[in-house]
């Protein structure tokens, strides 16, 4: 019985994180349009369309871990010690699952069909429609809330291209040519950077 309780509690905790991921991404990050630290950091991520480690990520990790402990503490009263601890731990594990794969999507090529889907789904969010595809690791809530989009191809501005997508000549690798096409020029300047910033904060895609 205890094993079943732990399994169910873990699934419930992970499920709760994936819903929270969607709601946080859509309403706290995008709808706020730069009002608040979380929204600004996320929209700056859209400006760069890349992933880099900085001190703010440590604050995010601390906040998620602290929140996970809080969920676990609350759940103990409802489902007992084992179930509550497992629920909170699952929330934390699911977050780091999301964080790992979001980082990987920007920095390395996919290794399986699910990772290929995740990148296609996520980069349409970056370059096709910032208010669609709000779920990074699963699309369930995008389907529920009707924000899921699956275009024929993702059009990637050359100046923001992911390093794993192109060959040494700057062309899309043949294995990804069905999913992506490059648009615009590779260079950028202060004017273009300002435009990218303004469009990201308005929830608009970067222009080629």
MISEKE-234627 format. One record per residue (C-alpha): y, x, z; residue in one letter. Coordinates in steps of 0.02 Angstrom, whole numbers, padded with zeros to 5 digits, always signed. Each point is the difference from the previous one (the first is absolute). Layout:
BEGIN
YXZA
...
END
This chain:
BEGIN
+00000+00000+00000X
+00121+00140+00043X
-00032+00084-00168X
+00042-00160-00094X
+00156-00022+00105X
+00057+00177-00042X
-00035-00022-00186X
+00095-00165-00007X
+00145+00071+00102X
+00013+00151-00114X
+00001-00109-00156X
+00132-00113+00079X
+00110+00148+00050X
-00007+00074-00175X
+00032-00171-00077X
+00152-00021+00111X
+00069+00169-00055X
-00018-00042-00185X
+00097-00162+00024X
+00130+00094+00103X
+00009+00134-00138X
+00045-00133-00127X
+00128-00089+00111X
+00081+00164+00056X
+00012+00067-00177X
+00070-00159-00074X
+00116-00067+00133X
+00048+00147+00112X
+00012+00132-00136X
+00050-00086-00162X
+00087-00160+00052X
+00110+00097+00122X
+00072+00104-00144X
+00035+00153+00105X
+00052-00086+00161X
-00094+00094+00135X
-00086+00168+00006X
-00168-00062-00064X
+00077-00085-00152X
+00109+00150-00042X
-00145+00121+00012X
-00109-00109-00108X
+00133-00028-00134X
+00035+00187-00002X
-00185+00018-00037X
+00030-00113-00150X
+00147+00108-00054X
-00112+00154-00004X
-00161-00091-00046X
-00095+00137+00090X
-00074+00039+00171X
+00060+00139+00113X
-00030+00032+00183X
+00150-00011+00115X
+00040-00034+00182X
+00020-00187-00028X
-00184-00013-00041X
-00040+00065+00174X
+00105-00141+00074X
-00093-00125-00110X
-00168+00068+00057X
+00054-00008+00182X
+00061-00178-00022X
-00161-00057-00082X
-00109+00082+00132X
+00105-00076+00139X
-00009-00171-00084X
-00188+00018-00018X
-00014+00030+00186X
+00106-00154+00028X
-00109-00109-00110X
-00154+00066+00088X
+00073-00035+00171X
+00042-00179-00050X
-00170-00026-00080X
-00094+00055+00158X
+00054-00161+00085X
-00071-00103-00144X
-00160+00090-00050X
-00039+00121+00141X
+00020+00186+00021X
-00116+00059-00140X
+00068-00124-00126X
+00181+00031+00046X
-00012+00189-00008X
-00091-00012-00166X
+00130-00120-00070X
+00142+00118+00043X
-00095+00152-00064X
-00037-00088-00164X
+00185-00035-00025X
+00037+00186+00019X
-00145+00054-00111X
+00051-00123-00137X
+00178+00064+00005X
-00055+00180-00024X
-00117-00057-00139X
+00153-00075-00085X
+00109+00152+00034X
-00130+00121-00068X
-00028-00095-00160X
+00184-00035-00030X
+00035+00186+00014X
-00148+00041-00112X
+00056-00123-00132X
+00161+00098-00024X
-00074+00174+00010X
-00173+00005-00078X
-00104-00079-00137X
-00118-00144+00039X
-00180+00043+00041X
-00080-00171-00025X
+00035-00171-00074X
+00078-00068+00160X
+00122+00146+00010X
+00040-00025-00184X
+00039-00183+00035X
+00104+00044+00153X
+00110+00118-00101X
+00024-00122-00143X
+00039-00141+00122X
+00119+00107+00104X
+00094+00083-00143X
+00036-00168-00080X
+00085-00037+00167X
+00103+00159-00021X
+00039-00007-00185X
-00031-00179-00056X
+00052-00120+00137X
+00043+00056+00178X
-00023-00176+00070X
-00177-00014-00065X
-00161+00087+00056X
+00059+00017+00180X
-00174+00038+00065X
-00042+00182-00028X
-00183+00010+00048X
-00058-00177-00036X
+00071-00138-00111X
-00061-00149+00103X
+00170-00046+00070X
+00086+00025-00167X
-00117-00131-00069X
+00027-00115+00149X
+00190+00013-00011X
+00003+00009-00191X
+00079+00172-00014X
-00144+00080-00093X
+00033+00066-00175X
-00116+00096-00116X
+00091+00056-00158X
-00085+00076-00151X
+00081+00168+00037X
+00114+00079+00129X
+00154+00078-00079X
+00041+00158+00098X
+00171+00084-00016X
-00030+00182-00046X
+00116+00064+00136X
-00105-00090+00133X
-00174+00031-00070X
-00144+00035+00119X
-00061+00180-00018X
-00183-00050-00024X
+00040-00115-00147X
+00056+00130-00127X
-00065+00157-00085X
+00090+00167-00014X
+00101-00064-00147X
+00063-00150+00096X
-00107-00130-00088X
-00107-00134+00082X
-00178+00064+00020X
-00119-00090-00119X
-00102-00077+00142X
+00155-00094+00061X
+00076-00046-00168X
-00067-00179+00009X
+00092-00030+00165X
+00164+00096-00014X
+00135+00049-00123X
+00149+00114+00025X
+00176-00058-00039X
+00170+00082+00002X
+00038+00184+00024X
-00060+00124+00130X
+00168+00064+00057X
+00116-00076+00129X
+00177+00030+00061X
+00116-00060+00138X
+00047-00156-00097X
-00181-00047-00031X
-00044+00033+00181X
+00138-00119+00053X
-00063-00134-00118X
-00177+00021+00064X
+00062-00017+00179X
+00101-00157-00037X
-00141-00084-00095X
-00129+00040+00134X
+00111-00076+00135X
+00022-00156-00109X
-00189-00015-00025X
+00015+00041-00184X
-00113+00116-00098X
+00067+00169-00055X
+00064-00004-00178X
-00080+00123-00122X
END
